[in-house]
Amino acid sequence: MPHITLDRTQFRDKVHACWIGKNIGGTLGGPWEGRKHTHALTFYEPVPDKALPNDDLDLQIVWLKMLEDEGIDPSVRTFAEYWWQYASAYPWDEYGFFVRNFARGLRPPVAGCFENFFVDNMGSPIRSEIWACLHPGDPQAAARMAWKDAALDHAGGEGTCGEMFWAAVQSAAFVERDPMTLIRIGLHMIPLASHVGRAIREAVLCWQKGLTWGQARDRIVTWFGTQHPCHAVPNHAFTIIGWLYGDDFGDRLCKAVNCGFDTDCTGATLGALLGILEGTGGIPPRWRKPVGDQIVLHKFTGQFNSPRTLSEFTDRTVALSEQAAVGGDVMFSDRTTLPDDLLTRLVRNEQARQALAQDNHAGVELLADGREVWLHYNGEPVMHAKVERELDVTVDGRAAAQAELTVPDGWSCRSLGEGKFAVCCKGPVAPRSTLTVVLPDGQADFTMLGPDEAKGYPAGENIPKCSECGGRLNACVCP
């Protein structure tokens, strides 16, 4: 089967334009974030002299370090470790609740959804570009990595669907230009029942039926609008509206941002996509000059050897892309050559479907040799007295036939077969209990919460923040 061959020079230019567009869109929309009314922007307001700090970009820089340190296909458990080390000061919404769960001993993906009101928000869809750049021309591979990323703080939610959609669209955009084709590719990677997918289809339908930009925006707000301005469902439709209704680079970004709601995210995502499609030559100098090439990190992003400029970020991203291409269907050369069956390849979604089929009601730990041990809670990770629970253990996706499960004093545990156990606590149940999976060549600890530790959390409320710096309490960035 012939390779998809990408011109190295052109590819680097598109990656650079992706990060430039990300910075431009985030800076354009940043001052208006959270306002659910429409705007009338035609340019930056106010006009900046540098890019605004933006978690949309910073969190992908954390993933850059992870990929450089750990290789191009890390476990979701490795994602969690890097977040804990370099992004745990972020307190907002889904970010804060993932870290709250991780600190309590839960592991992703269950740490990304338990007592987390914000699984349907925008925190993970804004982290899609690095997976598209890692796997250009391979949308399902990009979507698979997006699932791992989103499992941290959006497991099972619309945020996961959003990140998988954009990762696939942006990956395909390296080799395909038609918006309708790209949108169709992205929709292939997510469930038909996804509300993100429904909102995207509605925005496309509005455009196809000749509704005006304003009519399309109002229809999305009417049928998909929510209380929270960062909810993923309407914001995905707003990004599509900007893309389809805009006349050029700047007008597309402004139309997306002018829809309101999570404006830094809609602008940044669309800016990155337009960068991939058009390259640096497609970004007008008047839009590029105010933000420059400098990366301005958010104060909540931890210290490490992060790139100082978008050019450096580009070079390090491209180096990882070259690693990921080894042995695959995509390769780099001195010119682009696309196979006749390109569109058939781009809509393949086996890897995306396999990712979505993984158990969100489970936690994963790593053995010393890198194998994944999963404890499947088969429900919430909470034990109640005198209620027997069935738990499953898998290793790298297979039932752990030789596994044993060690439980705390006062608990009972009986084997139900290969990797299956029934556990019970006569009571009382401790706030946090450790269950240990014992294998012939290693072991892994998991946490089960008790009722006193799992009392729920009021919908829409955030975790406690430092009154001085605004960071997550106990991980703030005060001097």
N, C-alpha and C positions, 0 to 999 in steps of 0.2 A: 504494500500500500504506500503510495507516494506521500512524502512529508508535506506539511504546511511549512513553507520556508519564508522566514522574515528577514528583511534587510536590516542588518545591525544598526546602521546609522539612522535609518528612518525610525526604527523601534526606539532607540534612545531618545530621539527627538519627541516622539509621542509620549514616552514616560515622563520626560521633563515637562511637557505641556500639560500632562495630567496633574502633576503636583503644582504647577503654576496656576492652572485653572481652579484647583482645590483651594489654594490660598486666596485667589481673587473672589470666588463665590462666597467663601466663608467671611471674608472681610467686608464684602458688600452687604451681606445679610446680618452680620453680627449685631450691629446696633439696633436692629428691629426684631430680634428674636423674642418670641413669646407673645407678640401682639397679634391677635387673631383677626384684626380688621385689614382691609386692603391698603396698599401703599401706592405711591405714584413716582417711584424712583426711575430715573433715566441714567443715573451714574452713582458713584459712591456719594453717600451723604451721612457724615462729612467725608471729605476727600482725605485719605490717610497719607502719612509719609512712610509707612511701613505696614506690613501685614499685621492683622490682629492675631493674638494667640488663639488657638482653636484646638479643642480636644479631637475634632474630626481628623486632624493631621497628626497630632501628637501621639495618639494611641497607636497609630500605624507605624510611627517611628519606634515605639516600644516593640512592636512585632518585628520590625526590621532587625533590631538587636537580637531578639529571640531566634529568628531564622539564621542569623549569622553565627550565633553561639551553638544552637542545637540541631541545625540541619533544616531542610526544606519541608519536612513533614512531621512536625512535632505533635505529641499527644495533647489532647485538650487539657490534661493535667499540667502539662508544661506551660500552656497558655496561662493557666491560673497562677502558677508560680511567678511568672514575669509580671502579671498584673499586680499581684501582692507586693512584689518588690519595687515596682516603678510607677504604679498608678493608684495605690491604695489610699492616697490622700483625696482623690476625687470623691465628693460626697453625694453627688446628684443622682436622684432617682434610681434607675437600674444599676448604675455603677456602685452606689452605696449599699444596695441590698445584696448584691453579689458578695461584696467584701464582708458585710455583716454575717452572711451565711458561711463564708469561708473561714472567718475567725471563730465561728462556733463549731468548726470541725467538719462541715459538709463540703462535699467536693462536687465539681460540675459533672454532669449537667444539672443535677437536682439543686445544686447551690445557685443555679441561675434562674430558678422558677419558684422555689419555695418561699412563701410569704413575700413575694415580689410583685407588687401591683403593676410594675412598669414594664413587664415583658413585651408589651405591644408598642413600646416607644421606639425612638429613633437612634438610640445609643449604638446599636450595632450596624444598621444600614449605612451609617456614615464611615464605616471602617472597611469598605469593600474593595477599594482601589488596589491595595497591595496584593490582594489575591488575583485580581485581573492582570496585574503586571507580572506576577510570578508565573501565571499560566496564560499568556496571551494566545488567543486562537483555540483555547481549550476550556469552554465555558463550564462544563460539568466539573472539571478539576478545580476551577476557581470557586464554584458553588460549594463543593465539598469542603474546602478550606474555610469558606465563609460560615458554614455550619459549625465548625469547631470553634471559631471565634465567637459567634453569637451564642453558643451553648453556655458561655460564662455568665451572661447576664440577661439573656432573653430566651432561655430554653423552652421550646414548645410554643413560643409566642409569635406575633406578627413581625416583631423585630428580626427574628431569624429568617422569615420569608423575605423580608426586605433586603437583608444583606445578601442572601443567596441570589435574589433577582438582579441586583446591581452588579455583583461580582461577575455574573454570567454575561450581562449586557456589555459591561466594560471590557471583559475579555474578548468577546466576539467583535467589539468595535475596532480591534487592532487589524481585523481582516475583512470587515463588512461595514457598510456605511448606511444602508437603508434603515430609517428609524422603525418602520413597521416590522421589518425582519428582526431587528435587534430586540424589540419589545417581545416579539413572539418567542425568541430564544430564551429570554429571561423568564417568561411565564412558564416555559417548559420545565423549569427547575424547581417550581414551588407547587404546593397542592392546589387543585382547582377550587377548593373551598376556602382558600386564604382570602381574608378581607382585603389585604394589600393587593392581591391579584384582581379582586373585583373592582377596587377603586381605580386601578390602572386601566382596566378594560373600559370602565365608564368614561375616563378622561379621553381615551382613544375614540370611543363612540361619539362623544361630544364634538370632537374635531372632525370626524368623518361626516357627521350630519350637518356641519356648517354652523354650529353654535359659535357665538363670539367668545373671546377669551373670558370676559366677565361672566357670561352665562354659564360657561363650563365651570368656572371657579365657584359660582353660587350653587350650582347643582351638586358639586362635590361637598361643599359645606353642608348643604341641606341633608344629604343622604349619608355622608361619611364623617361629618364634623363631630368632634368630641369635646369634652370639657378640657382635656389637657392639650396644650398647644404643640407638644412634642410627640403626640400619638402618631405612629407610623402610617396609618391608613390614609388619612387625607393628605399628609405631606408627600407621599409617593405620587399621588395624583397631581399635586401641584408641580412637582418636578417634571412630570410628563407634559403638563400643560405648557410650561415654559419652553420645553424642548420643541414641541410640535407647533405652537402658536407664534414663537418668536421669529423675527426676521433675520437676525444675525447674532453673533456671539453675545454682545452686550444686551440686546433686546431680549434674548432668550433668558439670560440670567435675571434680568429685571422683572420679566413676567413671572418667573418662578417665585422670586422674592416678594413681588407685589401681591401674591396670593395671601401673604401673611403666614401666621403660625410659626413653625420652626425654620425661620428664614435663613439662618446661617447654614443649616444642614441641607436644605433644598438647593441653595445657591452653590454650596461647595460640591455637592454630588454632581450637579449638572455641569458646573465648571470643569470638573475632572473629566467627565465624559466628553465634553466638547473638545477638551485638550487632546484626548486620545484620537478623536475623529479627525481633527484638523491639524494637529501638530503645533509647534510654536509659531509657525507662520500664520496660523489662523487666529491667533490671539492679538487683537489690535494693541499697538504700543500704548495708547492712552489708558487702556485697562491694566496693562502690565506694569507700567512705570511706577504708579503709586505704591505697589506692594513689593517691588524689587525681587531679589532672589534670596533674601535672608529668611531664615526660619526663626520665628519668635515663639519659643516654647511657653506653654502655660505654667504658672507657678506650681501647679499640682503635679506636674510631670517630674518624676525622679531624675536624679543626675546619673548620666552614663556617657559613653562616647557617641552621643547623638550627632547627626549631621548638622552642620552650621548653616548650610545653604541648600536650596532645592537642587542645585547642580550636583552637590555631593550626595544628597539623598537619591538622586537619579542614578548616579554611577553605582552606588551600592545596591540599589534595587535591580539594575540591569545585571550585575554580577550574580545575584541570586537567581534571576530568570535563566541565565545561561546554565546554572547548575541544575535547575528544575527540568530543563529541556533534554538533558542527557538520557538517552534511551527511550524517549517519547516520540509522539507523532509530530511535534513541532521542533524545528531547528532554525538556527541563525546562519546567515551567509551574507554575501555581498549584494543580493537582490531578492525581492519577494517573488515567490512562486506559489500559487494556490491551486489545489487539486480540483478536478471537475466535480467531485462529490462534497465540496466544502460545506454547503448548507446542511446536508445530511449529517455530517460530523458535528456541526455546531449545535444541532438540536438534540443530540444524544444526551441522555440524562441519567444513565444507570448509577453513576457515582453520587449524583444529587439525591436520587431516590433512596439509595442505601444509607446516605447520611441522615435523611429525614426519618428513616425507619428505626434509628437507634433509640434506646430507652431513655427518656428524660427523667424517669423516676429512679435514677441510679446515680451512684458516684463512682469515680474512677481514680485509682492509685497506680503507681508504677513500681514494678519490681526493679531490682538492680540492673537487670539485663535489658530494661526498657519495655518489657511486656506490660500490657494493660490488664489490671485486675478490676473488674466491675462488680460492685455489690448492687443488686437490683432490689429496691425496697418494695416493689410492687404496690406502690401507693406513697403516701407521705412518709418522710423519714422520722416518724414519731411513734414511740411505743407507749401504750396505755396498759395499766395493770390488768392482769388476768385476761388479756386478749392475745391469743396466739397469732403470730404473724408468719407468713411464708416468705422467705428470702431466697434469692438465687445468686450464684456466683459464676461469672464467666471470666475466662482469660483469653484475650485477643479474639473475642467474639464466639468462643466455644465453651460449652458447659465444662466446668472444672471438676472432672471426675474424681480427682485425688484430693480435693480441697476438704479441709476441716474448718469449722467455725468455732472460735472460742468466745464465750460470752461472759459478762460480769457475774460475780457472786449473786445468788438469788434469782438468777435466770436459768431457764432450762433450754436445751437445744437438742433436737433430734433430727437425724438425717432422713430425707425423703427420697433419696436417690442421688444421681450424679449432680453435684453442685447445688442441691436443693435442701433447704433446712426450714424447720419450724421452730420458732423461738417464742418464749413467753417469760414474763416477769410477774411473780406473784404480788409484787408491790412492796413499798412504793417505788416508783421509777425515778431515778436520778435525773437532774436536768440534762446532763450529757453523759452518755455511756459509750464505751469503746467496744466494738466488735472486731475481732481479729481473724482475718482469713489466713489460714496456715496452709502452705503448699510445700511439696517436697524440696523446693529450691528457693523458698522465700516466703515472706508474709506481708500483709498489708492491713493497716488499721482503718476502720471506718467509724463514723459517729452516728448514734441514734439519739435523737432528742427525746426528752420527757415532756409531759404536759406543761410543766412550769416554765420550760424554755421555749415553748411553741404556743404562745397565747395569741398569735396573730399580730397584725400591725394595721393601724387605720389606713384605709384607702386614700391614696394621694399624698400622704405625709412622707417627708424625707427622714433619713436617719439624723441623729444629732450632729451639729456642726460646731466648730470652734468659733466663738464669738469674735475673735480677732482676725484670723486669716480666712475664715469661711471653709476651711478644709474639714475632712472627716475627723470627728472627735477621736482623740488618741492616735491620730496619724497626721496631725496638722503640720503646716510648714512655717509656723512661727519660729523666729530665731531662738 
